[in-house]
Amino acid sequence: MKITPTVTVARIAFRLHTNSEGCRATVRYSHTSLDPAGDAFLEKFTETYFQKFMQTMEARLNHYLTTGECLRG
């Protein structure tokens, strides 16, 4: 659960699956708006935005798993 006070509440579910390449992650987000700022956030949370967001998260997670270091920024 991720709460952005007075904006949104997000339920985030991760599942890891083994496969021939090692591991595959499935991530599900469910956002609930808490006010007009949350409405604005959800309006920009399009499929295109989500795909780009997940590509960035995948790169960051793979970097951490490879190096043990978090990317900043």
N, C-alpha and C positions, 0 to 999 in steps of 0.2 A: 504494500500500500504506500502510495506517495501522496502526501497532502501539500498543496500549495495554498496556505491560508487565504481564505476569502476568494479564491480563484477556481481551483479544481481539486477533485479527489481522483486518483488513478489507482486502479487495481491492476497489478502487473503479475502475470503468471509465467514462469519459466519451466520448460520441460527439456530434458536432455535425453537424446536417443543415440545409442551406439549404431554405427553403420560401418561399411567397409573402409571408409576414409578416417574413421576414428569416432567423431561425435557430431551430432547435429542438434542445434538448439531451436526450439519453437518458443516464441515469445508472444504473449497476448496482452494487449492493453485495453482497458475499459475506463474511459474518462467520464466524469460527471461534473458539470459546471455548477459553480456555487454562486455566481453573480455575473454581471455583464462582461467583466474581464475574462471570466471563464468561457462565456459564449464566444468572445472574440478569438480566444485560443482555439476552441474547437472548430471554428469556421476555417481557420488556416490549417487544421490538421487533416489535410486531404490525403488521398492514397499516394500521390506523388511526394508530398512532404514526409509521410510515414516511411516510404521506401528509402528516401535519402537519409532520414534519421536512422533507420535500421542499418543501412550500409556503413554509416559512420560508427554506430555502436559495434557492429561486427569487426570493423578494423581496429577499434580501440580494445575490444576483448581479445582479439587475436594477438595484438601487440603485447598485452599483459601476459597472456598465456605463453608467449614466446620468450619474453624478456623478464617477466616478473616486475615490470615497472609500469606505473600508470601514466598515461598521457595527460598532460595538463592543458586546460583551455578548451 
